[in-house]
Amino acid sequence: MDSYSYNGKLHDRSGIVQELIEGLPSVGHVVHVPGPLAGERQVGWRDVLAWTDAVSGEAELRFERMPFAHPLWIVYSSGTTGLPKAIVHSHGGIVLTHLKTMTLQHDLRPGDRLLFLGSTGWIVWNLQVGALLTGAAIVLYDGNPAWPDSKAIWQFLDDQGITLFGCGAAFLTNCMKDGLRPKDFVALKQLRSINSTGSPLPVEAYRWVYDAVKSDLWLASISGGTDIASGFVACSPILPVHAGEIQCRELGVAAFALNEAGEAVIDEVGELVIIKPMPSMPVFFWNDKDNARYLESYFDHYPGLWRHGDWIRFSPRGSCQIYGRSDTTINRFGIRIGTAEIYRVVEEIPEIRDSLVVDLEYLGRESFMPLFVVLQPGQKLDGELKARIASEIRTHGSARHVPSDIFQVDEIPRTLSGKKMELPVRKLLLGSPPGKVASPDSMANPASFDYFVKFAEALNLAGSQRSE
């Protein structure tokens, strides 16, 4: 594809395509799929289709039996903890896991239609291909779901008779904050369920879905990762839905919350750990000598056990809540709190659309915890709003988790999967070079990082002057 349109604007990518071709000398043929700014280059897609139609009677499908662990694809981690990892999955592990997940966890049936909002850089793109194993069809949406207006995607779901709609939690919360009520302009008769992932879905968003979208659908929050191309904890069509909670562990996933002593705990927040192997765990990382980064990424903290890097709490009934990344947990003055707990409070304030908080523990300096907020259109971050934010955090969280200062930004840096880039921002503000903590290719909004680069420069300059 040499060009594309997004948000009503045309983007010419022909130069990038040519650069890629020149950098890949092993490429023998290039098929040109014309975009909106099409030019005559390479072999046309229509020509290829005409040729394959002409010879289809002579060609036969060929199948070759491969080992279970034979490499299937390379996918890249989201970039929430730094530069992406090149993860290699296996044929057998992915096919087995996706069939189980899409059939038994998500209740996809022959004839259903699935649409999961996400680009090719998010693992849900691969997961929805796995939906074809169930006999369901997949529907793709090309472009910004909020263009030309916020009703567009909901009208598309209705027109296409979508059965299962998947999206990032941020999409649903943004629709809620926009005051959208899809049920007022579409029937969504075929829509049976909505999957939400990428970040915790707040309780008020559950209420909004059932009140403003459809009262008789199945809303399921799920959590997994590119690392396993599936879920650790997800949904079940035979279990009740509790607002703010993920329904259950995925079948065949030995997921537990472990405390600092390595003991499994119930009704306490602990590290999300997998204590037994799963079929879709990576077979290796690409160009990872002696599996050094693979072992360091998952098995260093609890030897022999997979530590995923999320804080989680399991209830006695088996449901759970995710509290954010464990490596970005705030531990101020001896009191530990997950960042998701702060976001739940801050983002309930009507004027606030999005937020990000990091705790900067300076060596030899006083701890500094800034909160960055995106405001609703027309709002202003004045003294009154700052005081109200601090009061809400103090009342519903802890006085020790009131931010040191609050700053207004245009956007919160997010990965392609919609996750807030807390750890890269924290590393940046602590003095790490921008190129070492985040890759623009792994971000949904790379321009948003510019503000934090400048903020880091000013912050570290001020810090060095204080230390002198």
N, C-alpha and C positions, 0 to 999 in steps of 0.2 A: 504494500500500500504506500503510494507516494505522497499522500496528503489526507487530511481529515478535517472535519468540522466539529467544533465543540463550543458550547455556549453561543452559538450563532456566528462564530468566527472561523475563518479558514486558516489552516496551518499547513504550510508546505514542508514536507519532510524529505524531499527528493535529495537534498544535499547530504543528509544523514544516511540515507539508503546507499548513496554512492560511496560514501566514506566506509560504510560497513563492507560493501562488496570489495573495495580495494584492500581492505584489511583482512579479507578471508580468501587467500589465493586458492584454497581447495574447492571453492564453489565453482561448479561447472556450468550451471544454468540458473537463470533468474527469471521467475514468472512475475510479470507486472500486473498487479491488480489496480486498476485505475481508481483514483480518488476524485474528489471534487475539483482538484487542480491538475487533472490528468494531463500528461504529455505522452508522446509516443516513445516508450523506452522498452528495451528487452523484449521478451515474448509475452504477448497479451494473454490474460486469463481466459478470455473468450476463445482464443485460438487453441488453448490447451483443452478446454471443454469440447470443442469441435473435434479435435484429434482423438480424445479418449472415447467420444461417442462412436467415431468411425471404426475404432479397433476393439470396442468392448466385446464384440462377439468372439474375438481371438484370445482375449486375456482371461486368466483364471485366478481366483483368489488363492494365495499360497499361505499356509500356516506352518510355523516351525516351533516345535516344542522347546521351551527354554527352562533353565533351572528356576526354582521359586525365587531365589535371591538375585536373579539377573537384573541389572540396572534398567530402570524404566525411563526416568527423567531426572533432570537437575532443576531444583526449585530453590529460591533464595528466601532466607528468613526476612522478617519484616523490617529489621533495622531499629527496633525499639531499644536494643541494648548495645548498639554500635553498628559497625559495618556488617552487612549481610553475610550469612554463611551459605556456602554452596552445598545444598543437601541432596544426596542421591537416594532415591527410594527404589524399591524392588517391584517387579511385575506382580509376583504372587501376593506380597503384603498389601499392595494398594488395591488390587481387584477384590481380594477377600474382605478387606476392611470397608471399602466403599459399598460393596454389596450389603454387608451387615448394617452399616450406618444408614444408608439411604432407605433400605427396606424396613428394618426393625426399629431404628431410632426415629426416623423422620416419616415413616408410614407412607412412602411413595408407592403408588400402585400403577399397574399398566393403564395407560390412557391419561394419567395425570400430566400436568404441565408445570415445570419448575422454572422460575426466574430468580437468579441470585445476583444482586447488584455488586459488581466488582470487576476490576480490570484483570488483565492477564498476569499482572504482578502479584495478585493475591491468591492464596491457595484455594479459595472458594471457587475460582475458575476451574481448577482441576477437579474439585469435588463434584461440581455440577455435571461434568462429563461422566463421572461415576454413576450419576443418576440414570444414565441410559441402560445400566445393567438391570434396572427394575422394570423396564418396559415403558417408563415414562418418557416424555419429550422434554427438551430443554429449549427455553426461549431466551434470546440474548437481547440486551438493550444497549444500543450504541449511543453514547453521549451523556450529557449531564442530566440526571433524572429530574432536576429542578428547572429545566429550560424547555420551553420559553416561560413557564411559570411553575409553581410548586404543585399544581394539579396534574402535570403532564404524566408522571409515572403511574399515578393512581388510575388515570383514564386508560393508560396502556394496559395495566393489569386487568382492567374490566374488559377492554376490547379483545384481549388475547385469551381470556378465560383462564388466567393463571390459578393453579391450585395451591402451590406452595411458593411464597415470596420470601426470599432471604435478603438481608441488608445489614449494614452496620448499625449499631445502637445509636450512633450519632445522627443517622438519617432520621430515625423515628423521633428522637428528642428535638431535632430541628423542626420537623413538621409540627410537633406539639407546641414549641415556642412560637411558631408562625401563626398559631391559632387555626390551623387547617382542620377541616372536618370532612374527610373523604366520603363518608356515608351520605352527606348532603348532596353530592353530585354524581356518585357512581353506586351501582348496586353490589358489585363484587360477589355475584351469586356463586361463582365457582371457587372463590378463595376459601380454602379450608384451614390454612395455617400460615403463620409468619414466624420465621426464624430470625433472631437478632444475635449478633456476635461482634467481635472486635473490641468491645469494652463492656463493662457492666451496664445493664439496662435499669435505670432507676424506677422505683415503685410508681411514681407519678406517670411515667411513660406507659407502664402496664395499664393503668387506669385510663389513660388517653386512648390507647388502642381499642379497648373494649367499649369505650364510650363514643369515640369519634370515628372509628373505622368499621368495626363489626362486632356485635356482642356475642356471636356464636362461633367464633373461630378459636384455634389453638395457638396461643402465643408462647413461643419457646425460646428462651435465652440459652445459648450454647457457647462452649469455650474449648478450644483445642489449640492447634497451631500448625504452621507450615512444617514443623519438625516431624509431625506424624501424618500430615495431610488429612486430618480428621479431628474428632473431638476426644477429649479426656472425660469431660462431663457434658451432658447434653439433655436430650428430651426423650419422653416415652409417651405414646398415645394412650396408654392405659393408666397413667398416673395423673393426679390433680396438679393444677398450676397454682403456685403461691407467688404473689407479686414480689418481685425483687429477688427471686431465687431461681437457680437452675435445678431442673427436676431430679436428676439422678446421674450416677456414673454411666458411662457407655458400657455396653456389654463387652466382657472380656478385658476391661481396663481396671487394673488393681490400683486405683487412685486413693490416696489417703492424705490427711493433713498431719504432718509431723512437727512436733515441738523441737526446741533447741537440743533436747536430750535424745532426739531421734525416736521418740515414742509417738504412736498414733493417738490422736486426740479427737474427741467429738464435742461439738459446741464450743470449740476454741479455735482461734485463728492460728494456722500453721503453714508450713511450706507444702506446696502441692508436690507430692512425690509418687512415682509409679514404682511399685515394689516387684512386679513381674514383667517379663518381656511382652511386647505387643507386636503383631505381625507387620505393622507399618512403620516401625521405628526405622530410621535411616540405615542403609547398609554401610555407608561411609560418607564423608565430606570430600568433595572434589579437591584434588591436590593437597590433601591433608596427610603429610608424612607420618607414618606410624599411628594414625588416628589420634594425634596429639590434641587437636582442637576439639574433636568429637568428644573425647573423654573429659577434657577440661570443661566443655560446655554443659555436660549433663551429670557426670559421675564423680566429680571432685568432692562435692560437699558431703554427700552420704555415699561412701564407697560401695559400688555395686547396685545402687538405687538411682533411678532417673529423677533428678531434681529439675523441675521445669522453670522455676523462677517466679511463680505466682504465689501470693498469699490466698489461702482458701479456708473456709469454715464449713464443715459438714454438720448437718443437723441429725438428730437421732433417727429421723425418718429417711435419711439418705439424700435429701436435697442439699444444695450448697450455695455459697456466695463467694464470688471472687472479689478480693480487696485490692487488686493492683499488683504491680511487680514488686517482688520481695527485695530486689536490689535498689528500689527507689523508696522503700518504706521510710517514713519520717520518724526519727527517734530523738525528740528534743527533750533535754533535761530528764532523761530516763523514762519518758512516756512514749510508747510506740503506737503509731497509727498508720493505716494504709491510706495512700493518696485518694483512693476511691471514696473513702469516708468524707474527706474534705470536699471533693467534687459534688457529692450528693447534697451537701449543705449549700455550697456556693451556687450551684446551678439551679437550685430551686428558687433563687431570688429572681423575680421577673425581669429585671433589667439585664441580667447576665445570660449570654448565649453559650459561652464556652470558657474553659479555664485550664490553667496548668500551674502546679506548685512544685517547687524543688527545695530541698534543704541542703544548704551549702555549709559543710562542716570544715571550716578553715583551720589549718594547723596554726596554733598560736594566736588565733583571732576569735572573736565572738561569733557564734553561729548566726547565719543570715538566711532567712527563709522568705524569698519573694513569691508573691502570687501574681500571675498574669491573667487578665480577664479580657474576653471579647464581649462587647456590649451589644445590646439590641440597637438597631438603627435609630438614630435620634437621641440616644442616651449619652450622658456625660459622667465620667468618673470624678465626682467632686468629693468634698470632705464628708458630706452626709452619707453618700453611698459607701465610701470606704468604712465609715463608722458602723454602718448597718451590716456590712460583710463581716467585720471583726466581731460584732455582737452575735451574729448567727453562728459563727464558728465556735465562739466561746460558750454559747448556750447549748448547742447540739453536739459539740465535740469536746474540746478542752481549751482552757485558757492558754495552755502552753503551745497550742497549735495555731494561735492567731498569727498571721503572717507578719514579718518584719516590715514589709511595705507592699503596696499593691500597684500594679502598672497596667495601663490599658494597651492592648495590642490589636492589630487588625485580624490576625489569624493565629491559631495554635498549630505548631508543626505536627503533622500527622504522617504516619506511614501510609503505604498504598492500601493497607487493610483498615485504615481509620484509627489506629491506635495513637494515643498521645506519645510524643517522643520525649518522655521524662528523662531517661538516663542520658541520651545524647545531649540534651540541653544542660543537664547537671554537670556532665563532664566538660562541656564547653565553658560554662560559667566558672568552673574550677580551674580553667586555664589550658585545657587540651586544645590542640589545633583543630579547626572546623573539619578539615579533610580526614582527620583520624576518628571522628565520632559519628559522622553521618555521610551518607551518599545521596546526592540529589535524585539519583535514579530510583532510590527506595522510598521516596517521599511523594505524597499526594500533592503537596503544595511547597515546593522547594524555596520559593521566594520568601516564605514566612520565616525561614531561618536567618535571613539577613538582619532582622531586628535584633535577634539574640546574639549574633556575632558582634554587632556594635555594642550591645549591652555588656557583653563579656569583656570587650576591650576597655570600656569605661570602668567596669567593676574591678577588673584586675589592676588597672592603673591606680584607681583610688585605694585599693588594698595595699599595693606596694608603697604608696606614699604614706599610708598609716603605719606600716611596719617600719619605715625609716624613722 
